[in-house]
């Protein structure tokens, strides 16, 4: 895995983890808006905490994926998953 692939993988995992972390520990407002009656906006969204948690979760997941890619546990170079030549084998 080169540095560009690693960065792109980190960004993809980060955005996916962000959408998983966003709804945690949120509560709608106690009193609805007088005009629209809307209560969907969280009182205290804690976005900084959620960005930090997302980054930590992403770092752990990325390191795990990096370790698997760097090891020979899953390899596209040899074994069952190997790409064969156009000549047959």
C-alpha positions in Angstrom: 0.0 0.0 0.0 1.5 3.3 -1.0 1.0 6.6 0.8 -1.8 7.8 -1.6 -3.8 4.6 -1.2 -3.3 4.7 2.6 -4.6 8.3 2.7 -7.6 7.6 0.5 -8.4 4.5 2.6 -8.2 6.6 5.8 -10.6 9.2 4.4 -13.1 6.6 3.3 -13.0 4.9 6.7 -13.2 8.2 8.5 -16.4 9.3 6.7 -18.0 6.0 7.2 -17.1 6.0 10.9 -18.3 9.6 11.2 -21.8 8.6 10.1 -21.7 5.7 12.6 -20.6 8.0 15.5 -22.8 11.0 14.8 -26.0 9.7 16.4 -24.3 8.5 19.6 -25.4 10.4 22.8 -27.7 12.8 21.1 -31.1 13.9 22.4 -33.6 16.1 20.7 -34.4 19.5 22.2 -36.9 19.3 25.1 -39.1 22.1 23.8 -40.1 22.2 20.2 -39.8 25.3 18.1 -42.8 27.6 18.5 -43.2 28.2 14.8 -42.5 24.8 13.2 -42.8 22.4 16.1 -39.4 20.9 15.1 -37.5 19.0 17.8 -34.9 17.2 15.6 -31.9 19.4 16.3 -29.8 18.1 19.1 -29.4 20.3 22.2 -25.7 19.7 22.5 -24.3 17.9 19.4 -20.7 17.5 20.9 -19.1 17.6 17.4 -15.5 18.1 18.6 -15.8 14.9 20.8 -17.4 13.0 17.9 -14.6 14.1 15.5 -12.0 12.9 18.0 -13.8 9.5 18.6 -14.2 9.1 14.8 -10.5 9.7 14.3 -9.5 7.2 17.0 -11.8 4.5 15.7 -10.6 5.2 12.1 -6.9 5.0 13.3 -7.5 1.6 14.9 -9.4 0.2 11.8 -6.8 1.6 9.4 -3.9 0.1 11.3 -5.7 -3.3 11.3 -6.3 -3.1 7.5 -2.7 -1.9 7.0 -1.4 -4.9 9.0 -3.5 -7.3 7.0 -2.4 -5.8 3.7 1.3 -5.8 4.6 1.2 -9.4 5.8 0.9 -12.4 3.6 -2.3 -13.5 5.2 -4.4 -12.2 2.3 -2.3 -12.0 -0.9 -3.1 -11.4 -4.5 0.5 -12.2 -5.5 0.4 -16.0 -4.6 -2.0 -18.6 -3.4 -5.7 -19.0 -4.2 -6.4 -15.3 -4.7 -3.4 -14.8 -7.1 -4.0 -13.3 -10.5 -2.9 -15.8 -13.2 -1.1 -15.0 -16.4 -2.9 -14.7 -19.7 -1.3 -18.0 -20.8 -3.4 -20.0 -18.3 -1.4 -20.5 -15.2 
